[in-house]
Amino acid sequence: MREHVESSVELRGALLRLRRATGLPVVFGGLTHETRGLRIGELNGAVTPALRGLAISAGSGLGGKCLALGRPCAVTDYPSARHITHEYDGPVSAEGLRSVIAVPVVVRRKVRGVLYGALRDALPVGERVFDAAVAAARDLEQALAIRDEVREVLAPPPPGPSWEEVRQAYGELRELAPKVTDPELRERLLAVCGRLETASGAPSDLPGPALTPRETDVLAAVASGATNATAAARLGLRPETVKGYLRSAMRKLGAHNRLEAVVAARRAGVLP
C-alpha cells in the first residue's frame, strides 16, 4: 500500500511538471497493474470525472496502443482517428478532448505506465510538447527504478544468508543513498546502513574514526572487491576523487593499504 501511494505521488509530480512545461490544458496518466492493463489514477486540468479510474487494456485506444508498442503515440483528432480503436470514445468526448499524446513509462524494458497530454482542439502536438512529455516520462522512470532498487535491497533476505551477502547489500545501499532525491527515503537508507555497520556484533577495539559519508561509501565499494575505476562508476565520481577519499580514510584508520583499511573499518564498526 505504501509503495502504491509513493508511486502515485511521483506520477502526480510528473504530470504537474508536464503541464507546467507545456501549458497543456489536460494531463493524466496511470501505472500498470499485474495484468497487462493500466488504470488512469491521476488527472490535472480535467473538468469532469469521466477519465478517472478508467481501465485501459493493452492495444485498446491510444493509451492501450502506447502500452502495447512501448513507444509514444499521438492523434490530432481522437474521435475520428483511424489507427486506434475507439472503446474509450465516451469518456474522451465527455472531457472534450481532441488532440492527445500518450508516452510510455518504461523501466527495465517493461512498460510501467503511460503519461497523457491533451488539447480540446484538433491541433497537431508540437515538437516542444512531445519532448517535454518524453522528459516527464524519463523522470518518472528514474523515480520508479530507484523505488525498485530500494525495495529489492531492503527486502527480507532468504533464510540463512551469508555474512558476505549482508556486506554486499550494505555496499549497494551506500551506493544508492546519494542518488535518492527524497530526503526521508535517503535518511531511512542511511539508518539501515548504520544498523548494518554494527550488525556483526564484533567488539570494536579501535576508536571510531570520523569518516565522512563519501569515505565510507568508497570503503564499502572497496570492501566488495571494486577497483577504483569500478567504485568511481558506481558512485558517480572520478577515479582520482575515489583515490583521494580512500587515502583520507586510510590515514584516519592508520592503514597502509586497501585491505588494512577495510579490516580496520570493520573492527571499528564502520563497515559490517
C-alpha positions in Angstrom: 0.0 0.0 0.0 2.8 2.4 0.9 4.6 1.6 -2.4 1.4 2.4 -4.3 0.9 5.7 -2.5 4.6 6.7 -3.2 4.3 5.8 -6.8 1.1 7.8 -7.2 2.8 10.9 -5.7 5.7 10.5 -8.2 3.1 10.1 -11.1 1.3 13.2 -9.9 4.5 15.2 -9.8 5.5 14.1 -13.3 2.1 15.2 -14.6 2.3 18.6 -12.9 5.8 19.2 -14.4 4.5 18.2 -17.8 1.6 20.6 -17.6 3.8 23.5 -16.4 6.3 22.9 -19.1 3.8 22.7 -22.0 0.8 24.6 -21.0 -1.4 21.7 -22.0 -4.9 22.1 -20.5 -5.3 18.5 -19.5 -2.7 15.9 -18.5 -3.4 12.5 -16.9 -1.8 9.1 -16.5 -1.8 5.7 -14.8 0.5 2.9 -13.7 0.2 -0.7 -14.8 -1.1 -3.5 -12.6 -0.2 -7.2 -12.6 -2.4 -7.7 -15.6 -1.4 -6.2 -19.0 -3.5 -3.1 -18.5 -3.4 0.1 -16.5 -5.8 2.4 -14.7 -6.0 6.2 -15.0 -5.2 7.3 -11.5 -4.1 10.9 -11.7 -5.6 13.8 -13.6 -4.6 17.5 -13.8 -6.9 20.0 -15.5 -9.8 17.7 -16.1 -13.3 19.3 -15.7 -15.2 16.0 -15.4 -14.6 12.7 -13.6 -15.1 10.8 -16.9 -11.5 9.6 -17.2 -10.7 8.9 -13.5 -10.3 5.2 -12.8 -10.7 4.2 -16.4 -9.1 0.8 -17.0 -7.0 0.7 -20.2 -6.3 -2.6 -21.9 -3.2 -3.2 -23.9 -3.9 -2.5 -27.6 -7.2 -0.6 -26.9 -7.5 3.1 -27.6 -4.5 5.5 -27.8 -3.1 4.6 -24.4 -3.5 0.9 -25.0 -1.6 1.2 -28.3 1.2 3.0 -26.5 1.1 0.4 -23.8 1.4 -2.5 -26.3 4.0 -0.9 -28.5 6.1 0.7 -25.8 6.5 3.9 -27.8 4.8 7.4 -27.9 1.6 7.6 -29.9 -0.5 10.7 -30.8 -3.7 11.6 -32.6 -4.7 15.0 -33.8 -8.5 14.3 -33.6 -9.3 11.4 -31.3 -12.9 10.8 -32.3 -12.0 10.4 -36.0 -8.6 8.8 -35.7 -8.4 5.7 -37.8 -5.3 4.0 -36.4 -6.6 3.4 -32.9 -9.6 1.5 -31.6 -12.5 3.5 -30.0 -13.5 1.7 -26.8 -13.0 4.9 -24.8 -14.6 7.5 -27.1 -17.3 8.1 -24.4 -15.1 9.3 -21.6 -12.8 11.1 -24.0 -15.7 13.0 -25.6 -17.2 13.7 -22.1 -13.9 15.5 -21.2 -13.9 17.3 -24.6 -10.5 16.0 -25.7 -9.4 16.1 -29.3 -5.6 16.1 -29.8 -4.0 13.6 -27.5 -0.4 12.3 -26.9 0.5 9.2 -24.9 4.0 8.4 -23.8 5.1 5.1 -22.1 7.0 4.9 -18.8 9.5 2.1 -19.3 11.5 0.6 -16.5 13.8 -2.4 -17.2 12.3 -2.8 -20.6 8.8 -3.1 -19.1 6.1 -0.5 -19.6 5.1 0.6 -16.1 2.7 3.3 -17.0 1.5 5.9 -19.6 1.5 9.7 -19.4 -1.1 11.6 -21.5 -1.3 15.2 -22.6 -4.4 16.6 -24.4 -5.9 19.6 -26.1 -9.6 20.4 -26.5 -8.9 21.4 -30.1 -7.9 19.3 -33.1 -4.4 20.7 -33.4 -1.1 18.9 -34.0 1.1 18.4 -31.0 4.3 20.3 -31.5 7.8 19.0 -31.0 8.3 21.0 -27.8 5.3 19.3 -26.2 6.4 15.9 -27.4 9.9 16.4 -26.0 8.5 17.7 -22.7 6.2 14.6 -22.4 9.1 12.3 -23.1 11.3 14.1 -20.5 8.5 13.8 -17.9 8.2 10.1 -18.6 12.0 9.7 -18.2 11.9 11.4 -14.8 9.2 9.1 -13.7 11.1 6.1 -15.0 14.1 7.0 -12.9 12.0 7.5 -9.8 10.3 4.1 -10.2 13.7 2.4 -10.9 15.1 3.8 -7.7 12.0 2.6 -5.8 12.5 -0.8 -7.2 16.2 -0.9 -6.2 15.4 0.2 -2.7 12.6 -2.4 -2.3 15.0 -5.1 -3.6 17.8 -4.1 -1.2 15.5 -3.7 1.8 13.5 -6.9 1.1 13.9 -9.6 3.8 16.7 -11.9 2.9 16.1 -15.6 2.3 16.7 -18.0 5.2 20.4 -18.3 6.1 22.1 -15.5 4.2 25.9 -15.5 4.3 27.6 -12.5 6.0 29.2 -11.7 2.7 25.7 -11.2 1.2 24.8 -8.8 4.0 28.0 -6.9 3.3 27.2 -6.8 -0.4 23.7 -5.4 0.4 25.3 -2.8 2.6 27.6 -1.7 -0.2 24.7 -1.4 -2.6 22.8 0.7 -0.1 25.8 3.0 0.3 26.0 3.4 -3.5 22.2 4.0 -3.8 21.7 6.5 -1.0 23.4 9.6 -2.6 21.2 9.1 -5.7 17.9 9.3 -3.8 16.4 12.7 -4.0 13.7 12.1 -1.4 15.2 13.2 1.9 13.1 11.0 4.1 13.9 7.9 2.0 17.6 8.8 1.9 17.6 9.1 5.7 15.9 5.7 6.0 18.5 4.1 3.8 21.4 5.7 5.8 19.7 4.5 9.0 19.7 0.9 7.7 23.3 1.3 6.8 24.1 2.4 10.4 22.3 -0.8 11.7 24.3 -3.0 9.3 27.6 -1.4 10.3 27.2 -2.8 13.9 25.2 -5.9 13.0 28.1 -8.3 13.2 28.3 -7.9 17.0 32.1 -8.0 16.8 33.7 -5.9 19.6 35.3 -2.7 18.4 38.9 -2.5 19.7 39.6 0.8 17.8 38.1 4.2 18.5 35.6 5.0 15.9 37.2 7.2 13.2 35.4 10.3 12.0 35.0 9.1 8.4 32.9 11.3 6.0 29.9 9.7 4.3 31.8 9.6 1.0 34.9 8.0 2.6 32.5 5.3 4.0 30.9 4.9 0.5 34.3 4.3 -1.1 35.4 1.9 1.6 32.2 -0.1 1.2 32.8 -0.3 -2.5 36.5 -1.4 -1.9 35.3 -4.0 0.6 33.1 -5.5 -2.2 36.2 -6.0 -4.3 35.7 -3.0 -6.6 38.6 -1.3 -8.2 39.0 2.5 -8.1 37.5 2.7 -11.6 34.6 0.5 -10.7 33.9 2.3 -7.4 34.0 5.6 -9.3 31.4 4.4 -11.9 29.1 3.0 -9.1 29.3 6.2 -7.0 29.3 8.7 -9.9 32.7 10.0 -9.0 36.0 10.4 -10.9 38.7 7.7 -10.2 41.1 10.4 -8.9 38.4 11.5 -6.4 37.9 7.9 -5.3 41.7 7.7 -4.7 41.6 10.8 -2.6 38.7 9.6 -0.4 40.5 6.2 0.0 43.8 7.8 1.0 42.0 10.0 3.5 40.1 7.0 5.0 43.4 5.0 5.2 45.1 7.8 7.1 42.3 8.1 9.6 42.2 4.3 10.1 46.0 4.1 10.4 46.1 1.7 7.5 48.8 1.3 4.9 46.8 -0.4 2.1 43.3 -1.1 0.9 42.9 -4.4 2.7 44.1 -3.0 6.0 41.7 -0.1 5.7 38.7 -2.5 5.2 39.8 -4.7 8.1 40.3 -1.7 10.4 37.0 -0.2 9.4 35.2 -3.4 10.2 37.0 -3.7 13.6 36.0 -0.2 14.3 32.3 -0.8 13.4 32.4 1.5 10.4 31.7 -1.4 8.0 29.7 -4.6 8.6 
